[in-house]
């Protein structure tokens, strides 16, 4: 699958998070916790074992982000960044965070380590009265301390703003504030995860209905239904992939689409917080997610080869990249004539060569 050295490492440093965002598979609608999540973080000792100085020296980019956790929650993060910096002084490091935690000094120290060779993306979706509506569990004061601490180091910061109905009136004011605070760039994106005008449901941690979150421009005002969720059923990682649950129009499009793998093309790998190696964050994100077809299909695919074969705690990185899953498995799946016959839906959805696939929709800047 890969030709030559790995150029980009995408590392999930932690599966801990202080937030309860409604679209995240860490919780059911931001409510009850996904029972498959492991509350672990990657230690400095693990990083040193998994990634040799030679490997780090050959990288062009390190991405610190995750499907289920915020990098700042890792108590070893500064030491981990310092380790990469030690062996790759000009390595470009990017990090994504909700920033609602850690001290101002901690953020200044992080900025000193990253310096001019990197960016931290601060996911701030509104102002003091609105950011917490989607970034549930975050607090404004620590976020501002983080921003000021990081930017005071002279490092580059980017404000990443998701637009919803509840914060669309604040976009211009937030962009103005970003300039005053010293952000290098302000990115505004239409929030992903909505279907038409239907809102997202926000649950309490006890599983009770809390409120709706509406997409940008929505004029709908929905009345809550009676909801009855079983979190263990929703996140059943042993569920078999049921193709009948995939809408026909999606099957028709993805069955025939050609796949151009971004991870393969960019020589990128993804390692989750406890050491499982995937091509990308999209495949990794399906491993612990709900029982929907796309997730169940990916899990079934990996289990065909055995989960242990991608575990950096058991095998060296180079050994994993030369096993049959990475040499032939993924590529063979892309040649299958349909989703039902084995074409991986996650690959077709995010790397399918059709206009505005899921990946391009997520990254689309509305500026």
PyMOL commands that set and color helices and strands:
alter all, ss='L'
color gray80, all
select helices_A, chain A and resi 28-30+44-50+53-57+71-73+77-87+104-114+131-134+140-151+168-181+231-234+243-245+248-256+262-265+281-287+293-305+307-310+317-321+324-334+345-351+358-363
alter helices_A, ss='H'
color red, helices_A
select strands_A, chain A and resi 8-11+61-64+92-97+118-123+157-163+185-190+200-203+209-213+268-271+277-278
alter strands_A, ss='S'
color yellow, strands_A
deselect
rebuild
show_as cartoon
